[in-house]
Amino acid sequence: MASIQQINGDYYGSKETLTETLPYIKKRDIYTVSINTFFGIADKELSLYNDAIYYYKEAMKDCTDSITKQIPLSNIAVVYIQQKKYDDAITILESILNKVRNTKNTILSKARIKDNLGFAYFKKGLNDKGLSLMNEGLEMRKLDDDTYGSIESNLHLAEFYSKSNSKKSDQYAQAAYQLATHFNSVDERLRALSFLISNDSGIENVRYAQKFIFINDSIIKIRNNFKNKFAKIKYDSKKEKDENQKLRLERAENLLSIQEAKYQRAFFIIGIAALCLLLLYLRKFYQNRNRIEKLTAAYDTETRIAKDIHDELANDVFNTITFTQTQSLESTSVKENLVHKLDQIYNRVRGISRENNEIDTKANYAVNLKEMLSTYNSPSTNVIINNIEKVNWDLVDDIKKVAVHRVLQELMVNMKKHSEASVVVLKFENTANKILIEYTDNGKGCKKDKIIKNGLQNMENRILATKGTITFDTEPHKGFKVKITLPK
């Protein structure tokens, strides 16, 4: 399933599915090689390069022979090229090429190694050596009938000639585009079109640009539809199991004696009558309480926004104004520094806006919640979200949805500001009567008596207001754990 998700561009969903495999691992073997390799591919495509290297190294540990170890090693070299660590990539690829040069092993493509090695040399500035190796790689792929692999070779050569010979660059880009179209490889088609757009001008340029926009828009829609469809399939499977369990329970209940059923009906009627009387009494009370809660929430929001503006923006704006008054704006470096400062201020304003905007509690609630949590992904922090789609949010009232969104948002902001965590895991569980949410990070933690000072008391108040419970488990240098339970 994780492989299918990656083919369809759903890399976050793929990581969720891979995480579900971990409890089934009894020992490290060929399956852990595959799992770690897929984790590495997902993180590479998400530009989480350090995480990708970590998982490729984990895959190497379980390879059974020296040849198969070269596969994750060559993947590491490709990531190094993305990170512009060309010397590291060249060292690895030269080593692999020496090991497989005289072997007949077909698991690891010599053509691919030569192509990537030539590309690394070219990116380092050694053009002649790079071009020679890339040409060798392309010819070997043609001899091996590796048509799909030829796409990457043509793209590398298109980039090589893009600044020196636009006509030749176009030829290789066109070849890559035709092959990618044959294999329905959308990402490679877009890369080929980007070279054709940058190389050409006039009517052809417009045609290529229009084609790029059309393909890009189409694949975004297709991949989003796939994500939703995949999530629904998993949800329907879980729902079917739950319904079967419910039917078994109902059959057991039907075995109760007739007399016991009469007592239950009588008790039910009395209870309903008492409840109606109680609801009439409490109606006015809850109307007043809801009004007070809305006023309190509005006040808390205004206070938080004011504090964020004072703490995060005021000093930066003042320093930027001072900078423009004391520096000559004629200098290019000063202008770049000013643009950088303004960009930082803009991003902070967007962050404050995102943290305090209105929450959509309708059909898109789960998607928006997941999107909000995913925004805290960064090269230094990997956020893993499990089973959020399995919760039937339609059965949860809006007040509880808002509480969950705000509490998780405050947890993520607290993590970003204080914890220095590299891994954050959020796990959602759905039972018949409750929703369980577990938050775990591997950050620096804190003493329990400092939780109130860090503003986490506000989270507790939100959850308690919905009749739920929240517990914090943390110690210095031992991470941070939060468990939230909400009644439906």
C-alpha positions in Angstrom: 0.0 0.0 0.0 2.9 2.4 0.8 4.4 1.7 -2.6 1.0 2.4 -4.4 0.7 5.7 -2.4 4.2 6.8 -3.5 3.5 6.0 -7.1 0.5 8.3 -6.8 2.5 11.1 -5.1 1.0 10.7 -1.6 4.3 10.7 0.4 2.9 11.8 3.7 0.2 9.1 3.5 2.8 6.5 2.5 4.8 7.3 5.7 1.6 6.8 7.8 1.1 3.4 6.2 4.7 2.5 6.7 4.4 3.4 10.4 1.6 0.9 10.7 4.0 -1.9 9.6 6.3 -1.4 12.5 4.4 -3.3 15.2 4.6 -6.4 12.9 8.4 -6.5 12.7 9.8 -9.4 14.7 13.3 -9.3 13.5 15.4 -7.2 11.1 15.4 -8.8 7.6 14.6 -8.2 4.0 11.3 -6.6 5.0 13.0 -4.0 7.1 15.2 -3.2 4.1 12.1 -2.5 2.1 10.4 -0.5 4.8 13.4 1.7 5.5 14.0 2.2 1.7 10.4 3.4 1.2 10.8 5.7 4.2 13.9 7.1 2.6 12.2 7.6 -0.8 9.3 9.4 0.8 11.6 11.8 2.8 13.7 12.4 -0.3 10.7 13.4 -2.3 9.5 15.7 0.6 13.0 17.3 0.6 13.7 15.9 4.1 17.2 14.9 3.0 18.8 14.2 6.4 15.9 11.9 7.3 16.2 10.2 3.9 19.9 9.4 4.5 19.1 8.0 8.0 16.6 5.5 6.6 18.8 4.5 3.7 21.6 3.8 6.2 19.2 1.7 8.3 18.3 -0.3 5.1 22.0 -1.0 4.5 22.3 -2.6 8.0 20.0 -5.4 7.0 21.3 -6.1 3.5 22.7 -9.6 3.3 25.5 -9.2 0.8 27.9 -6.5 -0.5 26.1 -6.0 -3.9 22.7 -5.3 -2.4 24.2 -2.9 0.1 25.3 -0.7 -2.9 21.6 0.0 -3.8 20.8 2.1 -0.6 24.4 3.5 -0.8 23.7 4.8 -4.4 20.5 6.3 -3.1 22.5 8.2 -0.5 24.7 9.5 -3.2 21.7 10.9 -5.1 20.6 12.7 -2.0 24.1 14.1 -1.6 23.8 15.6 -5.1 20.5 17.2 -4.1 22.3 18.7 -1.0 25.1 19.9 -3.3 27.6 17.7 -1.5 29.2 16.7 -4.8 32.5 15.4 -3.4 30.7 13.0 -1.0 28.5 11.8 -3.9 31.5 11.3 -6.2 33.4 9.3 -3.5 30.4 6.9 -3.0 29.6 6.5 -6.7 33.3 5.8 -7.7 33.5 3.2 -5.0 30.3 1.5 -6.2 31.5 1.6 -9.8 34.8 -0.1 -8.9 32.9 -2.9 -7.0 30.5 -3.7 -9.9 32.7 -2.8 -12.9 33.6 -6.4 -13.7 30.5 -8.2 -12.4 27.5 -9.4 -14.3 25.1 -8.5 -11.6 21.9 -6.9 -13.0 20.4 -5.7 -9.6 22.5 -2.5 -9.6 22.6 -0.7 -13.0 26.1 0.3 -14.0 24.5 2.8 -16.5 22.6 4.5 -13.6 25.8 4.8 -11.6 27.8 6.2 -14.5 25.0 8.7 -15.3 24.7 9.9 -11.7 28.5 10.1 -11.3 28.8 12.1 -14.5 26.1 14.4 -13.3 27.9 14.9 -10.0 31.1 15.8 -11.8 29.3 18.2 -14.0 27.6 19.9 -11.0 31.1 20.2 -9.4 32.4 22.0 -12.5 34.3 19.2 -14.2 32.3 19.4 -17.4 34.4 17.2 -19.7 34.6 14.3 -17.4 30.9 14.7 -16.4 29.8 14.8 -20.1 31.8 11.7 -21.0 30.3 9.6 -18.1 26.7 10.8 -18.8 27.1 9.9 -22.5 28.4 6.5 -21.5 25.5 6.0 -19.2 23.0 6.9 -21.9 24.6 4.5 -24.5 24.6 1.7 -21.9 21.0 2.2 -21.2 20.1 2.1 -24.9 22.1 -1.2 -25.3 20.4 -2.6 -22.2 17.0 -1.5 -23.6 16.5 0.5 -20.4 14.1 2.9 -22.0 12.7 4.2 -18.7 16.2 4.9 -17.3 17.0 6.8 -20.4 14.6 9.5 -19.3 16.9 10.5 -16.4 20.0 10.4 -18.7 18.3 12.8 -21.2 17.3 15.2 -18.4 20.8 15.3 -17.1 22.2 16.1 -20.5 19.5 18.7 -21.1 20.6 20.4 -18.0 24.3 20.1 -19.0 23.7 22.0 -22.3 21.0 24.4 -21.0 23.5 27.2 -20.6 25.9 26.5 -23.4 23.9 25.0 -26.3 20.1 25.6 -26.0 19.5 23.6 -29.3 21.2 20.5 -27.9 19.5 21.0 -24.6 16.1 21.1 -26.4 17.0 17.8 -28.2 17.6 15.9 -25.0 14.6 17.6 -23.3 12.4 16.6 -26.2 13.7 13.0 -26.0 13.0 12.9 -22.2 9.5 14.3 -22.7 8.6 11.7 -25.4 9.8 8.8 -23.2 8.2 10.2 -20.1 4.9 10.6 -22.0 5.2 6.9 -23.2 5.6 5.7 -19.6 3.0 8.3 -18.3 5.7 9.6 -15.9 4.3 13.0 -15.0 7.1 14.4 -12.9 9.7 13.7 -15.6 7.4 15.3 -18.2 7.2 18.5 -16.1 11.0 18.5 -15.7 11.5 18.2 -19.4 9.0 21.0 -20.1 10.8 23.3 -17.6 14.0 23.0 -19.7 12.1 23.6 -23.0 10.4 26.7 -21.4 13.8 28.1 -20.2 15.6 27.4 -23.5 13.0 28.7 -26.0 11.2 32.0 -26.6 8.2 33.1 -28.6 5.3 30.9 -29.6 7.0 27.7 -28.7 7.8 29.0 -25.2 4.1 29.9 -24.6 3.0 26.4 -25.9 5.4 24.6 -23.5 4.3 26.8 -20.6 0.6 26.2 -21.3 1.3 22.4 -21.5 3.3 22.6 -18.2 0.4 24.4 -16.4 -2.2 22.0 -17.7 -0.2 18.9 -16.7 0.7 20.3 -13.3 -2.9 21.3 -12.4 -4.2 17.9 -13.6 -1.7 15.8 -11.6 -2.4 17.9 -8.4 -6.2 17.1 -8.8 -5.5 13.4 -9.5 -3.2 13.0 -6.6 -5.6 14.8 -4.2 -8.4 12.6 -5.4 -6.3 9.5 -4.9 -5.4 10.6 -1.3 -9.1 11.0 -0.5 -10.1 7.7 -2.1 -7.3 5.8 -0.4 -8.3 7.3 3.0 -12.0 6.3 2.4 -11.1 2.7 1.5 -9.1 2.4 4.8 -12.0 4.1 6.7 -14.7 1.9 5.1 -12.7 -1.2 5.9 -12.4 -0.2 9.6 -16.1 0.8 9.6 -17.1 -2.6 8.3 -15.2 -4.4 11.0 -16.8 -2.1 13.7 -20.3 -2.8 12.3 -19.7 -6.6 12.3 -18.7 -6.3 16.0 -21.8 -4.2 16.7 -24.0 -6.9 15.1 -22.4 -9.6 17.3 -23.1 -7.5 20.4 -26.7 -6.9 19.3 -27.3 -10.7 18.8 -26.0 -11.3 22.3 -28.3 -8.6 23.7 -31.3 -10.2 22.1 -30.8 -13.3 24.2 -31.8 -11.4 27.4 -35.0 -12.6 29.1 -38.3 -10.9 28.3 -38.7 -9.9 32.0 -35.3 -8.1 32.0 -36.3 -6.3 28.8 -39.5 -5.0 30.5 -37.6 -3.7 33.4 -35.2 -2.0 31.1 -38.0 -0.3 29.1 -39.6 0.9 32.3 -36.3 2.3 33.6 -35.7 3.9 30.2 -39.2 5.7 30.3 -38.6 6.9 33.8 -35.1 8.1 32.9 -36.3 10.0 29.8 -39.0 11.7 31.8 -36.5 12.8 34.4 -34.1 13.9 31.8 -36.7 16.1 30.1 -37.4 17.9 33.4 -33.7 18.3 34.0 -33.1 19.7 30.4 -35.9 22.3 30.9 -34.1 23.5 34.1 -30.6 23.5 32.6 -31.4 25.1 29.3 -31.2 28.7 30.6 -28.1 27.9 32.5 -26.2 26.5 29.5 -27.3 29.5 27.3 -25.7 31.8 29.8 -22.6 29.7 30.2 -22.1 29.4 26.4 -22.3 33.2 26.1 -19.7 33.6 28.9 -17.4 31.0 27.2 -17.5 32.8 23.9 -16.6 36.1 25.6 -13.8 34.4 27.5 -12.5 32.7 24.3 -12.6 36.0 22.4 -10.7 37.7 25.2 -8.1 35.0 25.3 -7.6 35.1 21.6 -7.1 38.9 21.6 -4.7 38.6 24.5 -2.7 35.9 22.7 -2.5 37.9 19.4 -1.4 41.0 21.3 1.3 39.1 23.1 2.5 37.5 19.8 2.7 40.9 18.1 4.6 42.4 21.1 7.0 39.4 21.5 7.6 38.4 17.9 7.0 41.5 15.7 7.5 44.8 17.6 11.3 44.4 18.1 11.8 43.1 14.5 9.9 46.0 13.0 11.8 48.5 15.1 15.2 47.0 14.2 14.3 47.0 10.5 13.3 50.6 10.6 16.5 51.5 12.4 18.4 49.4 9.8 16.9 51.5 6.9 17.8 54.7 8.7 21.4 53.8 9.4 22.4 51.9 6.2 22.8 53.0 2.6 20.2 51.3 0.5 22.3 51.8 -2.6 24.4 48.8 -1.6 23.3 45.4 -3.1 24.2 43.5 0.1 22.2 46.0 2.2 19.2 45.6 0.0 19.4 41.8 0.2 19.7 42.0 4.0 16.6 44.3 4.1 14.6 41.9 1.9 15.6 39.0 4.2 14.4 40.9 7.3 11.1 41.9 5.7 10.6 38.2 4.6 11.1 37.1 8.2 8.5 39.6 9.4 6.1 38.5 6.7 6.4 34.9 7.7 5.8 35.7 11.3 2.7 37.7 10.5 1.4 34.7 8.5 2.1 32.4 11.4 0.1 34.6 13.8 -2.7 34.8 11.3 -2.7 31.0 10.8 -2.7 30.3 14.6 -5.7 32.5 15.2 -7.9 32.2 12.1 -11.4 30.8 12.2 -11.7 27.0 12.2 -13.8 25.1 9.6 -15.6 22.4 11.6 -17.5 21.0 8.6 -16.6 18.3 6.1 -13.0 19.5 5.6 -12.2 19.5 9.3 -9.9 16.4 9.3 -8.1 17.6 6.1 -7.5 21.1 7.5 -6.4 19.7 10.9 -3.9 17.4 9.2 -2.7 20.3 6.9 -2.2 22.5 10.0 -0.1 19.9 11.8 1.9 19.1 8.6 3.0 22.8 8.4 5.3 22.2 11.3 7.3 19.7 9.2 10.8 21.0 8.5 14.3 19.8 7.6 15.0 19.5 11.4 11.6 18.2 12.6 9.7 15.2 11.2 5.9 15.3 12.1 4.2 11.9 11.8 0.4 11.8 11.9 -1.4 8.4 12.3 -5.0 7.4 11.9 -6.5 10.9 11.8 -8.9 9.8 9.0 -10.2 6.9 11.2 -11.9 9.2 13.5 -15.6 9.8 12.5 -15.4 13.6 13.0 -19.1 14.0 11.9 -20.1 12.5 15.3 -18.1 15.1 17.2 -19.7 18.4 18.0 -18.2 21.7 16.8 -17.1 22.9 20.3 -14.9 19.8 20.8 -13.5 20.1 17.2 -12.4 23.6 18.0 -10.9 22.6 21.3 -8.9 19.7 19.6 -7.6 22.0 16.9 -6.6 24.8 19.3 -5.0 22.4 21.8 -2.9 20.6 19.1 -2.0 23.9 17.6 -0.7 25.2 21.0 1.2 21.9 21.4 2.9 22.3 18.0 3.7 26.0 18.7 5.2 25.0 22.1 7.2 22.3 20.5 8.6 24.7 17.9 9.5 27.3 20.4 10.8 25.2 23.3 11.3 21.4 22.7 14.0 21.3 19.9 12.4 17.9 18.9 13.5 16.1 15.7 10.5 13.6 15.7 6.9 14.3 16.6 4.2 11.6 16.5 0.5 12.2 16.8 -1.7 9.2 17.0 -5.6 9.2 16.8 -7.8 6.4 18.1 -11.6 6.1 17.7 -13.7 4.0 20.1 -17.4 3.6 20.5 -17.7 6.4 23.0 -14.4 8.3 23.0 -11.7 9.9 20.9 -8.1 9.3 22.1 -5.2 11.5 21.0 -1.6 10.8 21.9 1.2 13.4 21.3 4.8 12.4 21.7 8.1 14.2 20.9 11.7 13.5 21.6 12.6 17.0 22.6 14.3 18.3 25.7 11.1 18.2 27.9 10.8 20.1 31.1 9.9 19.8 34.8 6.3 19.1 35.5 6.0 22.1 37.8 6.9 24.4 34.8 4.0 23.2 32.6 1.7 26.1 33.8 4.5 28.6 33.1 4.8 27.4 29.5 1.2 28.2 28.9 0.0 24.6 28.8 -2.5 25.3 31.5 -4.7 26.9 28.9 -4.8 23.5 27.0 -6.0 21.8 30.1 -8.8 24.3 30.6 -10.0 23.8 27.0 -10.2 20.0 27.3 -11.8 20.1 30.8 -14.5 22.5 29.4 -15.5 19.7 26.9 -15.7 17.0 29.8 -12.5 15.5 28.5 -9.2 14.7 30.2 -5.6 15.7 29.4 -2.4 14.4 31.1 1.2 15.6 30.6 4.2 13.3 31.0 7.6 15.0 30.8 11.0 15.2 32.4 14.1 17.2 31.4 15.8 15.5 28.4 13.2 12.8 28.2 10.8 14.2 25.7 7.2 15.3 26.1 4.0 13.2 26.0 0.4 14.3 26.1 -2.7 12.1 26.3 -6.1 13.6 25.5 -9.4 11.8 25.9 -12.7 13.3 24.7 -16.2 11.9 25.0 -18.2 11.8 21.7 
